[in-house]
Amino acid sequence: MSYLERPATDGAARLIIDGGPYDIDYAGLDDGADPRQVPAFRIVLQLGQGLMIYLYVVGFEQPGDPTFFHTFWTKDCAVAWVEMEEHGPPAAVSCEPFALPALYRTAAVGEERWPIGAVTFLARVDGSETRLELRWELGGDDGGELRWSSGRWELVRGGIASELAAGTRVTFADA
C-alpha cells in the first residue's frame, strides 16, 4: 500500500466545514493496492485556518462495498503544541469542485489501465444530503472518467456511465 501527498495546486480552493472556511494546503490518497488495507482508500485534505492545522479525511472501499466515512481532526498549531484530536463527522461540508494535485499517474480498473489527467473533489454534506465525490479524468485512446461518489464507483466511456461490479479492483500507481 502506498499513500501519496502533495501540496494543493488550486490556491482558491476552500472547504467550508460547519460554517468555517478552511484553506486546502495538501491532499493525499492511498493507492488501493493492498487488499488488507481498511479502508482501501483515504483522501486526506490538510487544511489551514489561521495558525491551526486540521485534517478532513474521507475513507472508502473498493467497488461493491458502499461503506465510506468522513471525519474532521485538529492536527497541529503553528505556534503551540496541540494533541491531535478527532472531532468526528462534521454536520455540514461544502466546496466547489476543485482540482487535486497530481498524486498518481495511472488508474487501473481490473486489468485495464489509463493515464490520469485532472482529478477533482466535491463535497456537499448538509442534513440528509451526503455527497462526497472524486473524479479522475482518464486519458488514452478510449479515455473517459472514473468516478467515486459516496460509496458508488462508475466508469464513464463514450459518454456512458457503468457502475463497477463488486469484486472489480481499482488501484492507482505513480508509474
C-alpha positions, 0 to 999 in steps of 0.5 A: 500500500502506498499513500501519496501527498502533495501540496494543493495546486488550486490556491482558491480552493476552500472547504467550508466545514460547519460554517468555517472556511478552511484553506486546502494546503495538501491532499493525499490518497492511498493507492488501493493496492493492498487488499488488507488495507481498511479502508482501501482508500483515504483522501486526506485534505490538510487544511489551514485556518489561521495558525491551526492545522486540521485534517478532513479525511474521507475513507472508502472501499473498493467497488461493491462495498458502499461503506465510506466515512468522513471525519474532521481532526485538529492536527497541529498549531503553528505556534503551540503544541496541540494533541491531535484530536478527532472531532468526528463527522462534521454536520455540514461540508461544502466546496466547489469542485476543485482540482487535486494535485497530481498524486498518481499517474495511472488508474487501473480498473481490473486489468485495464489501465489509463493515464490520469489527467485532472482529478477533482473533489466535491463535497456537499454534506448538509442534513440528509444530503451526503455527497462526497465525490472524486473524479479522475479524468482518464486519458488514452485512446478510449479515455473517459472518467472514473468516478467515486461518489459516496460509496458508488464507483462508475466508469464513464466511456463514450459518454456512458456511465457503468457502475463497477461490479463488486469484486472489480479492483481499482488501484492507482500507481505513480508509474 
